[in-house]
Amino acid sequence: MMMPISTRIPVTKSATMLVLALSLSACGDSGTADVSQWMKEVRQQTRVSIKPLSEPKKFTPFSYDAKNREDPYSPNKLAMALAKARKDGGTIRPDLDRRREALESFPLDTVVMVGTLTKPGLTYALLQVDKSIYQVKVGNYVGQNLGMVTKITDGDVSLKEVVQDAAGDWVEREAKLELQESQK
């Protein structure tokens, strides 16, 4: 059985009014007067003492006088330093016209030393690239940076690479291939 619309509306209004009345009653005095009184007493008893700040240090600005000094970033100073470096150490000249060897077409990090081979008066290093093994002796070239073999021992191959630095000058750097144990 359904109630007529006229009787349903007052019930909804009544329920809404009841909820509003309960909500507003929660906003009333909830007994915080004693807390407020305690806060007032504590504020009156507490004395705040602030120490005076010390005087700030006197700032003296630095006066930079560069009239009689050379600018460290001047192009003239850089040009003189480069000229001196070329004069002192610019004697390295790689032979770019020589015939290339097989191992010079591989990057040095793909070349692995797998052993040595000794004949009377001559020691060879056995180097592996992919699945091929190559014999090299002192004086052979390995890697893409003009790396010449300078020393072969049972445990490693020493190389002297010739590369260009940032200024375009040729410089030498040491490199080494160490013996890799077989992995089974």
TIVO-2410 file (N, C-alpha, C; in nm, 3 decimals):
# residues 184
REC num residu      c1      c2      c3 atome chaine
REC   1      M   0.083  -0.115   0.000     N      A
REC   1      M   0.000   0.000   0.000    CA      A
REC   1      M   0.089   0.123   0.000     C      A
REC   2      M   0.056   0.213  -0.084     N      A
REC   2      M   0.134   0.333  -0.100    CA      A
REC   2      M   0.068   0.450  -0.029     C      A
REC   3      M   0.156   0.532   0.032     N      A
REC   3      M   0.103   0.651   0.098    CA      A
REC   3      M   0.085   0.760  -0.007     C      A
REC   4      P  -0.013   0.842   0.015     N      A
REC   4      P  -0.029   0.952  -0.078    CA      A
REC   4      P   0.091   1.047  -0.068     C      A
REC   5      I   0.118   1.119  -0.173     N      A
REC   5      I   0.233   1.209  -0.182    CA      A
REC   5      I   0.227   1.313  -0.072     C      A
REC   6      S   0.115   1.359  -0.037     N      A
REC   6      S   0.103   1.465   0.063    CA      A
REC   6      S   0.152   1.419   0.200     C      A
REC   7      T   0.143   1.291   0.234     N      A
REC   7      T   0.190   1.242   0.363    CA      A
REC   7      T   0.338   1.208   0.361     C      A
REC   8      R   0.395   1.177   0.244     N      A
REC   8      R   0.537   1.143   0.236    CA      A
REC   8      R   0.624   1.267   0.253     C      A
REC   9      I   0.586   1.377   0.201     N      A
REC   9      I   0.668   1.498   0.207    CA      A
REC   9      I   0.690   1.542   0.350     C      A
REC  10      P   0.589   1.547   0.436     N      A
REC  10      P   0.616   1.588   0.573    CA      A
REC  10      P   0.712   1.493   0.644     C      A
REC  11      V   0.712   1.366   0.612     N      A
REC  11      V   0.804   1.271   0.675    CA      A
REC  11      V   0.948   1.304   0.635     C      A
REC  12      T   0.970   1.334   0.509     N      A
REC  12      T   1.103   1.369   0.461    CA      A
REC  12      T   1.149   1.499   0.524     C      A
REC  13      K   1.060   1.596   0.533     N      A
REC  13      K   1.095   1.723   0.595    CA      A
REC  13      K   1.127   1.702   0.742     C      A
REC  14      S   1.053   1.617   0.806     N      A
REC  14      S   1.076   1.591   0.948    CA      A
REC  14      S   1.212   1.526   0.970     C      A
REC  15      A   1.246   1.432   0.886     N      A
REC  15      A   1.375   1.363   0.900    CA      A
REC  15      A   1.491   1.460   0.875     C      A
REC  16      T   1.476   1.547   0.778     N      A
REC  16      T   1.579   1.645   0.748    CA      A
REC  16      T   1.596   1.742   0.864     C      A
REC  17      M   1.486   1.788   0.921     N      A
REC  17      M   1.492   1.880   1.034    CA      A
REC  17      M   1.559   1.815   1.154     C      A
REC  18      L   1.531   1.687   1.176     N      A
REC  18      L   1.591   1.615   1.288    CA      A
REC  18      L   1.743   1.606   1.272     C      A
REC  19      V   1.791   1.576   1.151     N      A
REC  19      V   1.934   1.565   1.124    CA      A
REC  19      V   2.001   1.701   1.142     C      A
REC  20      L   1.940   1.808   1.095     N      A
REC  20      L   1.996   1.942   1.112    CA      A
REC  20      L   2.004   1.981   1.258     C      A
REC  21      A   1.901   1.949   1.334     N      A
REC  21      A   1.900   1.985   1.476    CA      A
REC  21      A   2.012   1.911   1.550     C      A
REC  22      L   2.032   1.785   1.520     N      A
REC  22      L   2.138   1.708   1.585    CA      A
REC  22      L   2.276   1.763   1.546     C      A
REC  23      S   2.291   1.803   1.421     N      A
REC  23      S   2.419   1.858   1.376    CA      A
REC  23      S   2.451   1.988   1.446     C      A
REC  24      L   2.351   2.074   1.461     N      A
REC  24      L   2.373   2.202   1.527    CA      A
REC  24      L   2.399   2.185   1.676     C      A
REC  25      S   2.342   2.083   1.735     N      A
REC  25      S   2.366   2.062   1.878    CA      A
REC  25      S   2.510   2.021   1.904     C      A
REC  26      A   2.576   1.962   1.806     N      A
REC  26      A   2.716   1.924   1.821    CA      A
REC  26      A   2.807   2.046   1.821     C      A
REC  27      C   2.759   2.156   1.767     N      A
REC  27      C   2.839   2.279   1.762    CA      A
REC  27      C   2.829   2.360   1.891     C      A
REC  28      G   2.752   2.319   1.982     N      A
REC  28      G   2.733   2.393   2.106    CA      A
REC  28      G   2.852   2.380   2.198     C      A
REC  29      D   2.842   2.436   2.317     N      A
REC  29      D   2.948   2.431   2.417    CA      A
REC  29      D   2.967   2.287   2.460     C      A
REC  30      S   3.085   2.237   2.440     N      A
REC  30      S   3.110   2.096   2.473    CA      A
REC  30      S   3.198   2.083   2.596     C      A
REC  31      G   3.202   2.182   2.680     N      A
REC  31      G   3.276   2.171   2.805    CA      A
REC  31      G   3.422   2.202   2.791     C      A
REC  32      T   3.457   2.294   2.705     N      A
REC  32      T   3.598   2.330   2.688    CA      A
REC  32      T   3.634   2.452   2.770     C      A
REC  33      A   3.546   2.494   2.856     N      A
REC  33      A   3.574   2.613   2.938    CA      A
REC  33      A   3.692   2.588   3.030     C      A
REC  34      D   3.704   2.467   3.087     N      A
REC  34      D   3.816   2.439   3.176    CA      A
REC  34      D   3.949   2.439   3.101     C      A
REC  35      V   3.950   2.394   2.976     N      A
REC  35      V   4.072   2.396   2.896    CA      A
REC  35      V   4.111   2.540   2.864     C      A
REC  36      S   4.012   2.622   2.832     N      A
REC  36      S   4.040   2.764   2.803    CA      A
REC  36      S   4.096   2.833   2.926     C      A
REC  37      Q   4.041   2.803   3.044     N      A
REC  37      Q   4.089   2.864   3.168    CA      A
REC  37      Q   4.233   2.821   3.195     C      A
REC  38      W   4.263   2.694   3.176     N      A
REC  38      W   4.400   2.643   3.198    CA      A
REC  38      W   4.499   2.711   3.103     C      A
REC  39      M   4.460   2.731   2.974     N      A
REC  39      M   4.547   2.797   2.878    CA      A
REC  39      M   4.577   2.941   2.920     C      A
REC  40      K   4.476   3.012   2.974     N      A
REC  40      K   4.497   3.149   3.020    CA      A
REC  40      K   4.597   3.152   3.135     C      A
REC  41      E   4.585   3.056   3.228     N      A
REC  41      E   4.676   3.052   3.343    CA      A
REC  41      E   4.819   3.023   3.298     C      A
REC  42      V   4.835   2.931   3.208     N      A
REC  42      V   4.969   2.896   3.160    CA      A
REC  42      V   5.032   3.014   3.088     C      A
REC  43      R   4.955   3.086   3.008     N      A
REC  43      R   5.008   3.203   2.937    CA      A
REC  43      R   5.052   3.312   3.034     C      A
REC  44      Q   4.979   3.328   3.143     N      A
REC  44      Q   5.015   3.431   3.241    CA      A
REC  44      Q   5.141   3.392   3.319     C      A
REC  45      Q   5.159   3.263   3.345     N      A
REC  45      Q   5.274   3.218   3.424    CA      A
REC  45      Q   5.403   3.210   3.341     C      A
REC  46      T   5.389   3.189   3.214     N      A
REC  46      T   5.507   3.173   3.128    CA      A
REC  46      T   5.564   3.309   3.092     C      A
REC  47      R   5.692   3.323   3.119     N      A
REC  47      R   5.763   3.446   3.084    CA      A
REC  47      R   5.858   3.415   2.968     C      A
REC  48      V   5.846   3.489   2.864     N      A
REC  48      V   5.931   3.469   2.746    CA      A
REC  48      V   6.050   3.562   2.756     C      A
REC  49      S   6.169   3.503   2.744     N      A
REC  49      S   6.289   3.586   2.746    CA      A
REC  49      S   6.362   3.569   2.613     C      A
REC  50      I   6.380   3.676   2.544     N      A
REC  50      I   6.448   3.675   2.415    CA      A
REC  50      I   6.584   3.739   2.432     C      A
REC  51      K   6.687   3.664   2.396     N      A
REC  51      K   6.823   3.717   2.405    CA      A
REC  51      K   6.845   3.818   2.293     C      A
REC  52      P   6.912   3.925   2.322     N      A
REC  52      P   6.938   4.023   2.216    CA      A
REC  52      P   7.037   3.965   2.114     C      A
REC  53      L   7.018   4.000   1.990     N      A
REC  53      L   7.106   3.952   1.883    CA      A
REC  53      L   7.239   4.023   1.889     C      A
REC  54      S   7.345   3.951   1.854     N      A
REC  54      S   7.477   4.013   1.851    CA      A
REC  54      S   7.486   4.103   1.728     C      A
REC  55      E   7.577   4.195   1.734     N      A
REC  55      E   7.595   4.287   1.623    CA      A
REC  55      E   7.647   4.209   1.502     C      A
REC  56      P   7.595   4.235   1.383     N      A
REC  56      P   7.646   4.165   1.265    CA      A
REC  56      P   7.788   4.210   1.232     C      A
REC  57      K   7.863   4.119   1.171     N      A
REC  57      K   8.000   4.152   1.132    CA      A
REC  57      K   7.997   4.255   1.020     C      A
REC  58      K   8.092   4.341   1.024     N      A
REC  58      K   8.100   4.446   0.922    CA      A
REC  58      K   8.147   4.383   0.792     C      A
REC  59      F   8.073   4.406   0.686     N      A
REC  59      F   8.106   4.352   0.554    CA      A
REC  59      F   8.191   4.452   0.479     C      A
REC  60      T   8.306   4.404   0.434     N      A
REC  60      T   8.394   4.488   0.354    CA      A
REC  60      T   8.399   4.427   0.214     C      A
REC  61      P   8.347   4.492   0.115     N      A
REC  61      P   8.349   4.435  -0.020    CA      A
REC  61      P   8.491   4.428  -0.074     C      A
REC  62      F   8.519   4.322  -0.151     N      A
REC  62      F   8.651   4.302  -0.211    CA      A
REC  62      F   8.656   4.377  -0.344     C      A
REC  63      S   8.758   4.449  -0.361     N      A
REC  63      S   8.776   4.523  -0.485    CA      A
REC  63      S   8.875   4.449  -0.573     C      A
REC  64      Y   8.829   4.395  -0.685     N      A
REC  64      Y   8.914   4.320  -0.777    CA      A
REC  64      Y   8.969   4.416  -0.883     C      A
REC  65      D   9.100   4.426  -0.888     N      A
REC  65      D   9.165   4.515  -0.983    CA      A
REC  65      D   9.243   4.429  -1.082     C      A
REC  66      A   9.190   4.413  -1.201     N      A
REC  66      A   9.254   4.328  -1.301    CA      A
REC  66      A   9.322   4.409  -1.410     C      A
REC  67      K   9.351   4.534  -1.383     N      A
REC  67      K   9.410   4.619  -1.486    CA      A
REC  67      K   9.548   4.570  -1.529     C      A
REC  68      N   9.629   4.528  -1.434     N      A
REC  68      N   9.766   4.489  -1.464    CA      A
REC  68      N   9.783   4.337  -1.472     C      A
REC  69      R   9.675   4.264  -1.468     N      A
REC  69      R   9.684   4.117  -1.471    CA      A
REC  69      R   9.635   4.065  -1.606     C      A
REC  70      E   9.688   3.948  -1.642     N      A
REC  70      E   9.647   3.888  -1.768    CA      A
REC  70      E   9.519   3.808  -1.748     C      A
REC  71      D   9.428   3.820  -1.842     N      A
REC  71      D   9.302   3.747  -1.837    CA      A
REC  71      D   9.331   3.598  -1.858     C      A
REC  72      P   9.291   3.512  -1.762     N      A
REC  72      P   9.322   3.369  -1.778    CA      A
REC  72      P   9.248   3.304  -1.894     C      A
REC  73      Y   9.145   3.369  -1.946     N      A
REC  73      Y   9.067   3.312  -2.055    CA      A
REC  73      Y   9.091   3.381  -2.188     C      A
REC  74      S   9.197   3.458  -2.197     N      A
REC  74      S   9.222   3.531  -2.321    CA      A
REC  74      S   9.269   3.434  -2.430     C      A
REC  75      P   9.227   3.458  -2.553     N      A
REC  75      P   9.270   3.371  -2.664    CA      A
REC  75      P   9.421   3.373  -2.685     C      A
REC  76      N   9.486   3.485  -2.653     N      A
REC  76      N   9.631   3.493  -2.670    CA      A
REC  76      N   9.703   3.396  -2.577     C      A
REC  77      K   9.657   3.389  -2.453     N      A
REC  77      K   9.720   3.299  -2.357    CA      A
REC  77      K   9.700   3.154  -2.399     C      A
REC  78      L   9.581   3.121  -2.447     N      A
REC  78      L   9.554   2.985  -2.493    CA      A
REC  78      L   9.639   2.951  -2.615     C      A
REC  79      A   9.653   3.044  -2.707     N      A
REC  79      A   9.734   3.020  -2.827    CA      A
REC  79      A   9.880   2.996  -2.790     C      A
REC  80      M   9.931   3.073  -2.694     N      A
REC  80      M  10.070   3.053  -2.651    CA      A
REC  80      M  10.088   2.916  -2.586     C      A
REC  81      A   9.992   2.874  -2.504     N      A
REC  81      A  10.001   2.744  -2.438    CA      A
REC  81      A   9.997   2.631  -2.541     C      A
REC  82      L   9.911   2.642  -2.642     N      A
REC  82      L   9.903   2.539  -2.746    CA      A
REC  82      L  10.031   2.536  -2.829     C      A
REC  83      A  10.087   2.651  -2.860     N      A
REC  83      A  10.212   2.656  -2.937    CA      A
REC  83      A  10.325   2.592  -2.858     C      A
REC  84      K  10.330   2.618  -2.728     N      A
REC  84      K  10.434   2.558  -2.645    CA      A
REC  84      K  10.418   2.406  -2.637     C      A
REC  85      A  10.293   2.361  -2.624     N      A
REC  85      A  10.268   2.216  -2.617    CA      A
REC  85      A  10.307   2.148  -2.748     C      A
REC  86      R  10.278   2.212  -2.859     N      A
REC  86      R  10.317   2.154  -2.988    CA      A
REC  86      R  10.468   2.151  -3.004     C      A
REC  87      K  10.533   2.254  -2.955     N      A
REC  87      K  10.679   2.262  -2.965    CA      A
REC  87      K  10.743   2.154  -2.877     C      A
REC  88      D  10.688   2.136  -2.756     N      A
REC  88      D  10.747   2.040  -2.662    CA      A
REC  88      D  10.711   1.896  -2.696     C      A
REC  89      G  10.584   1.868  -2.723     N      A
REC  89      G  10.542   1.729  -2.736    CA      A
REC  89      G  10.476   1.696  -2.867     C      A
REC  90      G  10.483   1.781  -2.963     N      A
REC  90      G  10.414   1.756  -3.088    CA      A
REC  90      G  10.495   1.675  -3.186     C      A
REC  91      T  10.588   1.593  -3.139     N      A
REC  91      T  10.676   1.519  -3.229    CA      A
REC  91      T  10.618   1.383  -3.267     C      A
REC  92      I  10.508   1.343  -3.208     N      A
REC  92      I  10.450   1.213  -3.240    CA      A
REC  92      I  10.376   1.226  -3.373     C      A
REC  93      R  10.416   1.145  -3.467     N      A
REC  93      R  10.352   1.146  -3.598    CA      A
REC  93      R  10.327   1.000  -3.637     C      A
REC  94      P  10.203   0.954  -3.633     N      A
REC  94      P  10.178   0.816  -3.673    CA      A
REC  94      P  10.193   0.801  -3.825     C      A
REC  95      D  10.234   0.682  -3.865     N      A
REC  95      D  10.249   0.653  -4.008    CA      A
REC  95      D  10.112   0.608  -4.060     C      A
REC  96      L  10.039   0.703  -4.115     N      A
REC  96      L   9.904   0.672  -4.164    CA      A
REC  96      L   9.905   0.607  -4.302     C      A
REC  97      D  10.020   0.606  -4.368     N      A
REC  97      D  10.029   0.550  -4.503    CA      A
REC  97      D  10.073   0.403  -4.504     C      A
REC  98      R  10.107   0.349  -4.389     N      A
REC  98      R  10.154   0.210  -4.386    CA      A
REC  98      R  10.037   0.115  -4.413     C      A
REC  99      R  10.073  -0.008  -4.447     N      A
REC  99      R   9.971  -0.109  -4.477    CA      A
REC  99      R   9.905  -0.154  -4.347     C      A
REC 100      R   9.774  -0.159  -4.345     N      A
REC 100      R   9.697  -0.199  -4.226    CA      A
REC 100      R   9.706  -0.349  -4.204     C      A
REC 101      E   9.705  -0.388  -4.075     N      A
REC 101      E   9.706  -0.529  -4.039    CA      A
REC 101      E   9.563  -0.575  -4.008     C      A
REC 102      A   9.542  -0.705  -4.005     N      A
REC 102      A   9.406  -0.760  -3.990    CA      A
REC 102      A   9.338  -0.718  -3.860     C      A
REC 103      L   9.412  -0.715  -3.749     N      A
REC 103      L   9.351  -0.684  -3.620    CA      A
REC 103      L   9.322  -0.535  -3.600     C      A
REC 104      E   9.364  -0.451  -3.692     N      A
REC 104      E   9.336  -0.307  -3.679    CA      A
REC 104      E   9.193  -0.272  -3.719     C      A
REC 105      S   9.121  -0.366  -3.775     N      A
REC 105      S   8.983  -0.337  -3.813    CA      A
REC 105      S   8.884  -0.367  -3.700     C      A
REC 106      F   8.934  -0.416  -3.586     N      A
REC 106      F   8.847  -0.449  -3.473    CA      A
REC 106      F   8.872  -0.354  -3.356     C      A
REC 107      P   8.767  -0.314  -3.286     N      A
REC 107      P   8.789  -0.234  -3.164    CA      A
REC 107      P   8.865  -0.317  -3.061     C      A
REC 108      L   8.947  -0.251  -2.981     N      A
REC 108      L   9.032  -0.321  -2.885    CA      A
REC 108      L   8.951  -0.398  -2.782     C      A
REC 109      D   8.832  -0.350  -2.748     N      A
REC 109      D   8.753  -0.420  -2.647    CA      A
REC 109      D   8.690  -0.549  -2.699     C      A
REC 110      T   8.700  -0.578  -2.829     N      A
REC 110      T   8.650  -0.705  -2.881    CA      A
REC 110      T   8.761  -0.807  -2.898     C      A
REC 111      V   8.885  -0.765  -2.874     N      A
REC 111      V   9.001  -0.854  -2.888    CA      A
REC 111      V   9.031  -0.915  -2.752     C      A
REC 112      V   9.050  -1.048  -2.749     N      A
REC 112      V   9.074  -1.120  -2.624    CA      A
REC 112      V   9.204  -1.198  -2.636     C      A
REC 113      M   9.290  -1.187  -2.534     N      A
REC 113      M   9.413  -1.266  -2.531    CA      A
REC 113      M   9.378  -1.404  -2.475     C      A
REC 114      V   9.413  -1.509  -2.551     N      A
REC 114      V   9.380  -1.645  -2.508    CA      A
REC 114      V   9.503  -1.729  -2.479     C      A
REC 115      G   9.623  -1.677  -2.507     N      A
REC 115      G   9.743  -1.755  -2.476    CA      A
REC 115      G   9.867  -1.696  -2.539     C      A
REC 116      T   9.979  -1.769  -2.522     N      A
REC 116      T  10.106  -1.729  -2.583    CA      A
REC 116      T  10.167  -1.850  -2.651     C      A
REC 117      L  10.255  -1.822  -2.744     N      A
REC 117      L  10.327  -1.926  -2.816    CA      A
REC 117      L  10.472  -1.882  -2.821     C      A
REC 118      T  10.563  -1.968  -2.774     N      A
REC 118      T  10.703  -1.930  -2.768    CA      A
REC 118      T  10.785  -2.018  -2.861     C      A
REC 119      K  10.862  -1.952  -2.946     N      A
REC 119      K  10.958  -2.020  -3.032    CA      A
REC 119      K  11.095  -1.969  -2.989     C      A
REC 120      P  11.201  -2.035  -3.019     N      A
REC 120      P  11.333  -1.987  -2.977    CA      A
REC 120      P  11.356  -1.842  -3.022     C      A
REC 121      G  11.370  -1.753  -2.922     N      A
REC 121      G  11.399  -1.613  -2.948    CA      A
REC 121      G  11.278  -1.528  -2.985     C      A
REC 122      L  11.159  -1.584  -2.987     N      A
REC 122      L  11.042  -1.506  -3.029    CA      A
REC 122      L  10.918  -1.553  -2.953     C      A
REC 123      T  10.841  -1.458  -2.902     N      A
REC 123      T  10.717  -1.490  -2.831    CA      A
REC 123      T  10.601  -1.429  -2.908     C      A
REC 124      Y  10.498  -1.508  -2.929     N      A
REC 124      Y  10.376  -1.463  -2.995    CA      A
REC 124      Y  10.263  -1.461  -2.892     C      A
REC 125      A  10.173  -1.367  -2.907     N      A
REC 125      A  10.050  -1.367  -2.828    CA      A
REC 125      A   9.940  -1.420  -2.918     C      A
REC 126      L   9.852  -1.500  -2.861     N      A
REC 126      L   9.738  -1.552  -2.936    CA      A
REC 126      L   9.616  -1.468  -2.899     C      A
REC 127      L   9.564  -1.395  -2.997     N      A
REC 127      L   9.450  -1.306  -2.975    CA      A
REC 127      L   9.330  -1.358  -3.051     C      A
REC 128      Q   9.215  -1.354  -2.986     N      A
REC 128      Q   9.093  -1.405  -3.048    CA      A
REC 128      Q   8.995  -1.290  -3.071     C      A
REC 129      V   8.939  -1.290  -3.193     N      A
REC 129      V   8.831  -1.198  -3.228    CA      A
REC 129      V   8.723  -1.283  -3.291     C      A
REC 130      D   8.602  -1.271  -3.239     N      A
REC 130      D   8.492  -1.358  -3.279    CA      A
REC 130      D   8.537  -1.502  -3.256     C      A
REC 131      K   8.550  -1.583  -3.361     N      A
REC 131      K   8.594  -1.721  -3.341    CA      A
REC 131      K   8.728  -1.747  -3.409     C      A
REC 132      S   8.796  -1.641  -3.451     N      A
REC 132      S   8.926  -1.655  -3.518    CA      A
REC 132      S   9.037  -1.619  -3.420     C      A
REC 133      I   9.149  -1.692  -3.431     N      A
REC 133      I   9.265  -1.667  -3.346    CA      A
REC 133      I   9.380  -1.617  -3.434     C      A
REC 134      Y   9.445  -1.509  -3.388     N      A
REC 134      Y   9.554  -1.446  -3.461    CA      A
REC 134      Y   9.681  -1.451  -3.376     C      A
REC 135      Q   9.797  -1.464  -3.444     N      A
REC 135      Q   9.926  -1.456  -3.377    CA      A
REC 135      Q   9.981  -1.315  -3.397     C      A
REC 136      V  10.027  -1.253  -3.287     N      A
REC 136      V  10.090  -1.122  -3.298    CA      A
REC 136      V  10.222  -1.125  -3.223     C      A
REC 137      K  10.316  -1.044  -3.269     N      A
REC 137      K  10.445  -1.032  -3.201    CA      A
REC 137      K  10.469  -0.884  -3.174     C      A
REC 138      V  10.576  -0.854  -3.102     N      A
REC 138      V  10.610  -0.715  -3.073    CA      A
REC 138      V  10.631  -0.642  -3.205     C      A
REC 139      G  10.566  -0.527  -3.218     N      A
REC 139      G  10.575  -0.449  -3.341    CA      A
REC 139      G  10.450  -0.457  -3.427     C      A
REC 140      N  10.365  -0.559  -3.405     N      A
REC 140      N  10.239  -0.567  -3.479    CA      A
REC 140      N  10.139  -0.465  -3.423     C      A
REC 141      Y  10.036  -0.435  -3.503     N      A
REC 141      Y   9.934  -0.338  -3.463    CA      A
REC 141      Y   9.803  -0.409  -3.433     C      A
REC 142      V   9.734  -0.360  -3.327     N      A
REC 142      V   9.606  -0.418  -3.284    CA      A
REC 142      V   9.512  -0.304  -3.247     C      A
REC 143      G   9.387  -0.314  -3.288     N      A
REC 143      G   9.286  -0.215  -3.249    CA      A
REC 143      G   9.278  -0.098  -3.345     C      A
REC 144      Q   9.175  -0.018  -3.328     N      A
REC 144      Q   9.148   0.091  -3.421    CA      A
REC 144      Q   9.218   0.221  -3.385     C      A
REC 145      N   9.295   0.222  -3.276     N      A
REC 145      N   9.365   0.344  -3.234    CA      A
REC 145      N   9.516   0.334  -3.254     C      A
REC 146      L   9.558   0.270  -3.364     N      A
REC 146      L   9.700   0.257  -3.397    CA      A
REC 146      L   9.780   0.198  -3.281     C      A
REC 147      G   9.727   0.093  -3.220     N      A
REC 147      G   9.791   0.031  -3.104    CA      A
REC 147      G   9.900  -0.066  -3.145     C      A
REC 148      M  10.025  -0.032  -3.112     N      A
REC 148      M  10.138  -0.118  -3.146    CA      A
REC 148      M  10.176  -0.204  -3.026     C      A
REC 149      V  10.197  -0.333  -3.048     N      A
REC 149      V  10.236  -0.424  -2.942    CA      A
REC 149      V  10.378  -0.390  -2.900     C      A
REC 150      T  10.396  -0.363  -2.769     N      A
REC 150      T  10.529  -0.326  -2.718    CA      A
REC 150      T  10.591  -0.434  -2.631     C      A
REC 151      K  10.507  -0.520  -2.571     N      A
REC 151      K  10.560  -0.622  -2.481    CA      A
REC 151      K  10.459  -0.736  -2.471     C      A
REC 152      I  10.511  -0.859  -2.470     N      A
REC 152      I  10.426  -0.977  -2.454    CA      A
REC 152      I  10.479  -1.059  -2.338     C      A
REC 153      T  10.394  -1.088  -2.241     N      A
REC 153      T  10.429  -1.177  -2.130    CA      A
REC 153      T  10.329  -1.291  -2.130     C      A
REC 154      D  10.347  -1.385  -2.037     N      A
REC 154      D  10.253  -1.498  -2.029    CA      A
REC 154      D  10.113  -1.453  -1.989     C      A
REC 155      G  10.100  -1.338  -1.921     N      A
REC 155      G   9.969  -1.296  -1.871    CA      A
REC 155      G   9.907  -1.179  -1.942     C      A
REC 156      D   9.985  -1.104  -2.023     N      A
REC 156      D   9.924  -0.988  -2.089    CA      A
REC 156      D  10.005  -0.941  -2.209     C      A
REC 157      V   9.941  -0.855  -2.287     N      A
REC 157      V  10.002  -0.790  -2.402    CA      A
REC 157      V   9.994  -0.641  -2.378     C      A
REC 158      S  10.108  -0.572  -2.382     N      A
REC 158      S  10.110  -0.426  -2.363    CA      A
REC 158      S  10.109  -0.359  -2.499     C      A
REC 159      L  10.028  -0.254  -2.510     N      A
REC 159      L  10.014  -0.179  -2.635    CA      A
REC 159      L  10.041  -0.032  -2.609     C      A
REC 160      K  10.087   0.037  -2.711     N      A
REC 160      K  10.100   0.182  -2.707    CA      A
REC 160      K  10.013   0.235  -2.820     C      A
REC 161      E   9.901   0.299  -2.782     N      A
REC 161      E   9.809   0.355  -2.881    CA      A
REC 161      E   9.844   0.501  -2.908     C      A
REC 162      V   9.817   0.545  -3.029     N      A
REC 162      V   9.838   0.684  -3.067    CA      A
REC 162      V   9.702   0.741  -3.106     C      A
REC 163      V   9.656   0.840  -3.027     N      A
REC 163      V   9.524   0.901  -3.050    CA      A
REC 163      V   9.538   1.052  -3.052     C      A
REC 164      Q   9.438   1.118  -3.106     N      A
REC 164      Q   9.438   1.264  -3.107    CA      A
REC 164      Q   9.367   1.316  -2.983     C      A
REC 165      D   9.426   1.421  -2.922     N      A
REC 165      D   9.362   1.483  -2.806    CA      A
REC 165      D   9.265   1.591  -2.854     C      A
REC 166      A   9.208   1.665  -2.760     N      A
REC 166      A   9.108   1.766  -2.793    CA      A
REC 166      A   9.163   1.878  -2.881     C      A
REC 167      A   9.292   1.903  -2.871     N      A
REC 167      A   9.353   2.010  -2.952    CA      A
REC 167      A   9.394   1.960  -3.090     C      A
REC 168      G   9.378   1.831  -3.116     N      A
REC 168      G   9.415   1.776  -3.246    CA      A
REC 168      G   9.556   1.723  -3.253     C      A
REC 169      D   9.628   1.726  -3.140     N      A
REC 169      D   9.765   1.675  -3.137    CA      A
REC 169      D   9.763   1.524  -3.111     C      A
REC 170      W   9.864   1.456  -3.165     N      A
REC 170      W   9.876   1.312  -3.144    CA      A
REC 170      W   9.944   1.287  -3.010     C      A
REC 171      V   9.884   1.200  -2.928     N      A
REC 171      V   9.942   1.164  -2.799    CA      A
REC 171      V   9.941   1.012  -2.786     C      A
REC 172      E  10.034   0.962  -2.705     N      A
REC 172      E  10.041   0.818  -2.681    CA      A
REC 172      E   9.970   0.784  -2.551     C      A
REC 173      R   9.909   0.667  -2.548     N      A
REC 173      R   9.850   0.617  -2.424    CA      A
REC 173      R   9.872   0.466  -2.418     C      A
REC 174      E   9.883   0.417  -2.297     N      A
REC 174      E   9.909   0.275  -2.275    CA      A
REC 174      E   9.777   0.198  -2.274     C      A
REC 175      A   9.782   0.075  -2.323     N      A
REC 175      A   9.667  -0.015  -2.316    CA      A
REC 175      A   9.721  -0.154  -2.289     C      A
REC 176      K   9.634  -0.241  -2.239     N      A
REC 176      K   9.679  -0.374  -2.203    CA      A
REC 176      K   9.567  -0.474  -2.229     C      A
REC 177      L   9.604  -0.587  -2.286     N      A
REC 177      L   9.511  -0.700  -2.301    CA      A
REC 177      L   9.559  -0.809  -2.206     C      A
REC 178      E   9.472  -0.851  -2.116     N      A
REC 178      E   9.510  -0.953  -2.019    CA      A
REC 178      E   9.458  -1.089  -2.062     C      A
REC 179      L   9.529  -1.193  -2.021     N      A
REC 179      L   9.493  -1.330  -2.054    CA      A
REC 179      L   9.357  -1.364  -1.995     C      A
REC 180      Q   9.268  -1.416  -2.078     N      A
REC 180      Q   9.135  -1.457  -2.033    CA      A
REC 180      Q   9.133  -1.609  -2.022     C      A
REC 181      E   9.098  -1.657  -1.905     N      A
REC 181      E   9.088  -1.802  -1.885    CA      A
REC 181      E   8.966  -1.854  -1.961     C      A
REC 182      S   8.976  -1.976  -2.011     N      A
REC 182      S   8.862  -2.033  -2.084    CA      A
REC 182      S   8.749  -2.061  -1.987     C      A
REC 183      Q   8.628  -2.037  -2.032     N      A
REC 183      Q   8.509  -2.057  -1.949    CA      A
REC 183      Q   8.436  -2.180  -1.999     C      A
REC 184      K   8.421  -2.280  -1.912     N      A
REC 184      K   8.353  -2.405  -1.952    CA      A
REC 184      K   8.229  -2.425  -1.873     C      A
***
